[in-house]
Amino acid sequence: MIPRVAAAAWALLLLVGGDLRAQSQDAAAGASSAGQSVNPLELQKARAAGLKQRAGKVYYTKQFDLSALPEYKPAQAVSGTIRQWGSNYLADSMLEKYLEDGFRKYHPNVKFENNLGSTFIGIAGLYTKRAELAPMGRRATWDELQGYQRVFSTLPVEIPMATGSFDVAGWTFALVVFVHKDNPIGELTLPQLDGIFGAERDGGWNGNEWDPTSARAADKNIRTWGQLGLKGEWEDKLIHVYAYNLNYHFPRDFSEKVMHGSNKWNEQMKEYSNKTRAQSGKDEGKDFATLLGAGEQMTADVANDRYGITYTGILYRNPGVKTVALASSTAGPFVTPTLETVQDRSYPLTREVYYYTNRAVGKTIDPLVKEYLRFVLSREGQEAVQRDGKYLPLTATIVREQLRRLDDVGTASKAAE
């Protein structure tokens, strides 16, 4: 049951809700015309221009203490070629060079053949047997895992190789919840976010496995600010949800961490996509000057809507919005997003970047690939991440977990049939 929401309020939403949101649609100056299709090749061009400016830039000069990470000591001498298909962000920075050069100090006879055009090609490179390693800026999707499973009757090995950035566009930034600056709410739990952004469901996806234990009923939906404890003018006001359209990877990452892998979202959610914009004089030299990101549009609209809420990167904040502290449960702690809380992973919506590789049923990872992954997970490998200054180095706890996984033996997928 949803308390204190009369049928008349819902009718009013249907009548005027569209007008209220339309008023904020053009808040991000220079946006493409409402309802106008955006040429994906123009978006790609704008994105490439922004990435070019970021390649050698060091965004974080803070030196995190990596002394608890294991020093790299070769388990064996290796040689040969590692073929990589996947994320452009390793090639659009100095990170791939740092990692390769560091590894070849110990193993000079190892070569790399890289096709680092996009995360979208990573898993395909593995299941078409064109690559041994797939660096990816996000977790593999259901479709990608299904394709891999159909070929090998198992799933690829997933190894986090770095923590996503705090606020660098493109480099898997942490997700931050924004509300209007006048909103008295100061903290939210992940179950509350589930209630706001999600809907009743019969289950959720854990990778490519359907999990019915993730089901929840409609009485967990949160549709008014009063359901979150706000009083006065806020009590009966409907929550206006602004979010990325569901073809982006941001909703999938958010869903996995908040909605237990569900694809059922708030029925009134307003969806956004990137747009292009003309570059003005004030944008000269600005990163992504001709790309108007969905995150920038969403925070602009929330700044014009006292009852709005969205999630995106903290780099898209503006004076009209504020962040809220998050906790995994009511027990807390409630953590605000900062460079430090993202790196140490105490902030709940921190994200990761990954390597995927093959492992046949009954066997372990290829020795050459395994040795390289051991280097990436070592103190020297994470120092390379820190030196590049975009992604953030892993914690010792995460590193130890991944090193143990490298020794596992492959098993058949539960759903291989």
ABEGO torsion letter per residue (X at the ends): XBBGBBAAAAAAAAAAAAAAAAAAAAABBGBBBBGBBBBAAAAAAAAAAAAAAAAABBABABBBBAAABBBBBBABBBBEBBBBBEBAAAAABAAAAAAAAAAAAABAABBBBBBBABAAAAAAAAAAGABABBBBABBBBAAAAAAAAAAAGBBBBBBBABBBBAABBGBGBBBBBBBBAABABABBBAAAAAAAABBBBAEBBBEABBBAAABBBAAABBABAAAAGBBEAAAABBBBBBBBBAABAAAAAAAAAAAGGBABBBAABBBBBBBBBBBBAAABGBBGAABBBAAAAAAAAAAABAABBBBBBAAABBAABBBBBBBABAAOBBBBBBAAAAAAGABAABBBBBBBBBBBBGBBBBAAAAAAAAAAABAAAAAAAAAAGABBBBBAAAAAAAAAAAABBBBBBAAAX
